[in-house]
Amino acid sequence: MKTLKFDSVLFGTRYDKNIALPDFIRDENGKFDREKTLEIILKEEYGYADETDLKVKVSDVTDPDFDNKFYLFCGKTKHTALKFDLEKNGKKASFTCDLFVPTKVKDYETVVMLDFGNPFLPTKYCPVEELMDGGISVAHLSYEDIATDNDDFTVGIAPLFSDRNDPYSAGKLTLWSFAASLVGRYLLENGYTTKDKLYVAGHSRLGKTALLTAARDENFAGCMVNCSGCCGAAISRDKRGETVEKITNVFPYWFTPHFNATYKANENAMPFDQHFLEAAVAPRKIFVVAASEDDWADTDAQYLCSEAATAAYKELGLIGLYAQEKRPDIGEKNDKGDIKFFHRDGIHFFSREDWKFYIDCLHGKKNP
């Protein structure tokens, strides 16, 4: 295995300089090959959603009383409910997206947000009114409306794309990610936004999903990756808290059967690590939040992942994570590059403070 050479402020402190992270897949000229780097981690870890023979129909199913029920969000947004009906090889499924577009802000970005769902909006992680004030249009998806968060592959969109007898079959992270891609594609094709203004966001397991979505789908200008931890924006080798073994024991259905069988308690044998996924977003943007009390996700492993992915950004003539002398302390940001990182004080949560960081990233506001 060829190892990646990169600079890290964590080497010599938490991490040994000799930590062996696999090098990216390279072309015949020795250059970083984004597509092949992405291909290996998709095949081994997440799986694919094959669109062959897939039919998609989108319908406006807005409840005319919705705005009255939710007080028009102070008149700051127009709401549309979009139902996505999918059919493939005689199998059918559907999910709904709630789209909120600012009415009082003319220049805005659009975020496809994967959320944990709630029969009522806003949710604790999706503060609709504040997002409208911040210049964000949000397309809200409840993840279990797409595919259930368990080992049942007979409901939701799972039967259309997953066959768990196939060792490389798509896990639930890929299914949630694919739905986000369908929504993003619809928004672009129907003039709701443009590629340079389309982002994807999520927290925890949905932070993993947001990063996966931006990596596999170049329609997105970038991603907001919130407290994603293991198998998200965190290096798996020498990780503290949640490890590959722990995550595959509890959530094997998030990944390919091959990943669970081959790399459980064996992450050093992986011909990739999570910097492959971050690197595949290049040259687009990545905004990462790690929480100070979230030891399960491991702030150091998340920062190391961004440092390692920066090597790919540099090859493309970009900054990646801005070079500085130390990892951000609690409450500090590294926000001057194409990968931005916020070490937020507090617990595993998607807070208003996190949203402010993401909005500042979108609008180009930096630390002094």
Solvent accessible surface area in square Angstrom, and as a share of the most:
residue,aa,sasa,rsa
1,M,138,0.62
2,K,169,0.72
3,T,50,0.29
4,L,13,0.06
5,K,171,0.72
6,F,33,0.14
7,D,119,0.62
8,S,19,0.12
9,V,42,0.24
10,L,11,0.05
11,F,34,0.14
12,G,64,0.62
13,T,107,0.62
14,R,43,0.16
15,Y,3,0.01
16,D,94,0.49
17,K,150,0.63
18,N,130,0.67
19,I,32,0.16
20,A,43,0.33
21,L,0,0.00
22,P,2,0.01
23,D,25,0.13
24,F,6,0.03
25,I,55,0.28
26,R,76,0.28
27,D,47,0.25
28,E,162,0.73
29,N,113,0.58
30,G,39,0.38
31,K,125,0.53
32,F,19,0.08
33,D,27,0.14
34,R,39,0.14
35,E,123,0.55
36,K,107,0.45
37,T,0,0.00
38,L,15,0.07
39,E,92,0.41
40,I,40,0.20
41,I,0,0.00
42,L,12,0.06
43,K,90,0.38
44,E,23,0.10
45,E,0,0.00
46,Y,1,0.00
47,G,2,0.02
48,Y,100,0.38
49,A,18,0.14
50,D,81,0.42
51,E,70,0.31
52,T,82,0.48
53,D,99,0.51
54,L,28,0.14
55,K,140,0.59
56,V,63,0.36
57,K,135,0.57
58,V,43,0.25
59,S,33,0.21
60,D,99,0.51
61,V,71,0.41
62,T,46,0.27
63,D,58,0.30
64,P,122,0.77
65,D,75,0.39
66,F,25,0.10
67,D,42,0.22
68,N,108,0.55
69,K,120,0.51
70,F,38,0.16
71,Y,182,0.69
72,L,89,0.44
73,F,17,0.07
74,C,84,0.50
75,G,31,0.29
76,K,42,0.18
77,T,9,0.05
78,K,128,0.54
79,H,9,0.04
80,T,16,0.09
81,A,9,0.07
82,L,4,0.02
83,K,71,0.30
84,F,1,0.00
85,D,45,0.23
86,L,3,0.01
87,E,62,0.28
88,K,16,0.07
89,N,112,0.57
90,G,65,0.63
91,K,103,0.44
92,K,152,0.64
93,A,16,0.12
94,S,44,0.28
95,F,3,0.01
96,T,49,0.29
97,C,0,0.00
98,D,29,0.15
99,L,2,0.01
100,F,0,0.00
101,V,30,0.17
102,P,10,0.06
103,T,79,0.46
104,K,146,0.62
105,V,44,0.25
106,K,202,0.85
107,D,103,0.53
108,Y,48,0.18
109,E,23,0.10
110,T,2,0.01
111,V,0,0.00
112,V,0,0.00
113,M,1,0.01
114,L,1,0.01
115,D,3,0.02
116,F,68,0.28
117,G,30,0.29
118,N,73,0.37
119,P,122,0.77
120,F,132,0.55
121,L,12,0.06
122,P,66,0.41
123,T,11,0.06
124,K,125,0.53
125,Y,18,0.07
126,C,0,0.00
127,P,1,0.01
128,V,0,0.00
129,E,56,0.25
130,E,85,0.38
131,L,1,0.00
132,M,2,0.01
133,D,84,0.44
134,G,17,0.16
135,G,3,0.03
136,I,0,0.00
137,S,2,0.01
138,V,0,0.00
139,A,0,0.00
140,H,4,0.02
141,L,1,0.00
142,S,31,0.20
143,Y,14,0.05
144,E,84,0.38
145,D,64,0.33
146,I,0,0.00
147,A,1,0.01
148,T,35,0.20
149,D,21,0.11
150,N,63,0.32
151,D,106,0.55
152,D,50,0.26
153,F,26,0.11
154,T,106,0.62
155,V,62,0.35
156,G,30,0.29
157,I,0,0.00
158,A,0,0.00
159,P,35,0.22
160,L,9,0.05
161,F,23,0.09
162,S,16,0.10
163,D,79,0.41
164,R,66,0.24
165,N,141,0.73
166,D,63,0.33
167,P,65,0.41
168,Y,73,0.28
169,S,6,0.04
170,A,0,0.00
171,G,0,0.00
172,K,0,0.00
173,L,0,0.00
174,T,2,0.01
175,L,0,0.00
176,W,0,0.00
177,S,0,0.00
178,F,1,0.00
179,A,0,0.00
180,A,0,0.00
181,S,1,0.01
182,L,7,0.03
183,V,0,0.00
184,G,0,0.00
185,R,75,0.27
186,Y,42,0.16
187,L,0,0.00
188,L,37,0.18
189,E,128,0.57
190,N,80,0.41
191,G,66,0.64
192,Y,76,0.29
193,T,18,0.10
194,T,74,0.43
195,K,116,0.49
196,D,101,0.53
197,K,60,0.26
198,L,0,0.00
199,Y,17,0.07
200,V,0,0.00
201,A,0,0.00
202,G,0,0.00
203,H,5,0.02
204,S,21,0.13
205,R,54,0.20
206,L,0,0.00
207,G,0,0.00
208,K,7,0.03
209,T,0,0.00
210,A,0,0.00
211,L,0,0.00
212,L,1,0.00
213,T,0,0.00
214,A,0,0.00
215,A,0,0.00
216,R,64,0.23
217,D,16,0.09
218,E,96,0.43
219,N,30,0.16
220,F,1,0.00
221,A,15,0.11
222,G,0,0.00
223,C,0,0.00
224,M,0,0.00
225,V,0,0.00
226,N,0,0.00
227,C,1,0.01
228,S,3,0.02
229,G,2,0.02
230,C,1,0.00
231,C,0,0.00
232,G,0,0.00
233,A,0,0.00
234,A,0,0.00
235,I,0,0.00
236,S,2,0.01
237,R,8,0.03
238,D,92,0.48
239,K,13,0.06
240,R,146,0.53
241,G,24,0.23
242,E,18,0.08
243,T,27,0.16
244,V,1,0.00
245,E,73,0.33
246,K,92,0.39
247,I,0,0.00
248,T,1,0.01
249,N,88,0.45
250,V,94,0.54
251,F,38,0.16
252,P,47,0.30
253,Y,25,0.10
254,W,6,0.02
255,F,0,0.00
256,T,0,0.00
257,P,34,0.21
258,H,33,0.15
259,F,1,0.00
260,N,20,0.10
261,A,92,0.71
262,T,51,0.30
263,Y,13,0.05
264,K,79,0.34
265,A,65,0.50
266,N,63,0.33
267,E,28,0.13
268,N,114,0.58
269,A,57,0.44
270,M,2,0.01
271,P,50,0.31
272,F,0,0.00
273,D,0,0.00
274,Q,1,0.00
275,H,0,0.00
276,F,0,0.00
277,L,0,0.00
278,E,0,0.00
279,A,0,0.00
280,A,0,0.00
281,V,0,0.00
282,A,1,0.01
283,P,76,0.48
284,R,31,0.11
285,K,71,0.30
286,I,0,0.00
287,F,3,0.01
288,V,0,0.00
289,V,0,0.00
290,A,0,0.00
291,A,0,0.00
292,S,24,0.16
293,E,110,0.49
294,D,9,0.05
295,D,107,0.55
296,W,134,0.47
297,A,5,0.04
298,D,8,0.04
299,T,16,0.10
300,D,20,0.10
301,A,0,0.00
302,Q,1,0.01
303,Y,2,0.01
304,L,0,0.00
305,C,0,0.00
306,S,0,0.00
307,E,14,0.06
308,A,0,0.00
309,A,0,0.00
310,T,9,0.05
311,A,16,0.13
312,A,0,0.00
313,Y,0,0.00
314,K,111,0.47
315,E,77,0.34
316,L,84,0.42
317,G,69,0.66
318,L,58,0.29
319,I,85,0.43
320,G,0,0.00
321,L,10,0.05
322,Y,89,0.34
323,A,83,0.65
324,Q,60,0.26
325,E,170,0.76
326,K,105,0.44
327,R,60,0.22
328,P,1,0.01
329,D,66,0.34
330,I,98,0.50
331,G,39,0.38
332,E,77,0.35
333,K,57,0.24
334,N,3,0.01
335,D,6,0.03
336,K,83,0.35
337,G,6,0.06
338,D,16,0.08
339,I,0,0.00
340,K,20,0.08
341,F,0,0.00
342,F,2,0.01
343,H,6,0.03
344,R,8,0.03
345,D,88,0.45
346,G,16,0.16
347,I,104,0.53
348,H,73,0.33
349,F,65,0.27
350,F,1,0.00
351,S,20,0.13
352,R,118,0.43
353,E,88,0.39
354,D,0,0.00
355,W,6,0.02
356,K,128,0.54
357,F,4,0.02
358,Y,0,0.00
359,I,25,0.13
360,D,24,0.12
361,C,11,0.07
362,L,25,0.12
363,H,79,0.35
364,G,48,0.46
365,K,125,0.53
366,K,113,0.48
367,N,54,0.28
368,P,169,1.06
